[in-house]
């Protein structure tokens, strides 16, 4: 397999240099570009969009991470995005995930956690720091009385529910297929149905949907 091509976006040069120092120690990582804000990133992607993972801060001058995600998902939908930021508030998390970020980590995470998150997202899964998941759940619990009568808009089949549960456990398509004894193509079909039924834009939206409606006890 080829190397995972990474693009780093952060307005602090020292952070970008620090990331490069330990990410390049991994034999399966390659840094293909870096930028100090979203606009500079988009300018560079116009010249070379051969990127697997875009690792971006959220709060940046000129063009922030949220606007960057919106542009990248529209112009380069194959690029997977991970937010790496100091912003752990639920409103920032939900906006980034809602626009298509497949991972959200805080800058106080360990080097190994970031490495694991990159590999997980690259393989088709999602990755969120425990603090991120807790922030979302705590925010939902605060507003729960206003949403207590909300029911599922469209009932999910038993198989779709199983697939959704495994998605929440950050399983890849291959791992889901093996666990349920179905093909990867069938897993893809179930994911498409889940997106349609829940009105979600992406897997991050599915996760927010399941958490919001407390579909499972272990999330």
C-alpha positions, 0 to 999 in steps of 0.5 A: 500500500502507498503512503497516507498523504497528509496536508497540514493547516494551522496558523502557527508555524511551530505547531506545523513543524512539531506535527511534521517532526513526529508524523514523518517518523511513521513509515506510512505517512507523507506530508504533501503540503502545509498552509497557515490558513484555509485560503492558502490551503485551497490555493495549494490544492488547486495545484496539487490535490493528491491528498488523503487526509487534511489535518486542520485547525478550526480557528484561523485568520482569513479563512477558518477551518469550518469554511475550509471544510465546506470548500474542500468537501465541495471541490475535493470530496475524496479528501478526508478531513480531521480537525485538530484544535483547542476548541472543545465546545460542542457548537464548534464540534457539531459544526465541523462534523456536520460539514463533513469532518471525519475526525475531531481531536483536541491539541492536548491529545497524545501523539499516538492518539493522533496517529491512530486517528489518522489511520482510522479515518484513512481506512474509512472510519471516524475518530473523535477524542473522548472529550469530544464525544463527551462534549456532544453528549453533555450538550444533548443532555442539556437540551433533552427536555425540549426534544424528549418527544422527538421520534425517529423520522424513518424507522431503521431496519434491524440490519441498518441498526446493526451497521449504524451501531458498528459505525459508532464503534469506529469499525471500518467497512471491512470490519463491519462486513466481517462481523455481520458476514456480509460483503463490503458492497452490502455495507456501502449500500446500508450506509447509503440507506442510512444517510437517506433515511436520517437526512445525514450528509455523511458518517459524522452526521449519522453519529450525531443523529444516533447520539441525539436520539440516544439510540444505543446505550454505549455511546 
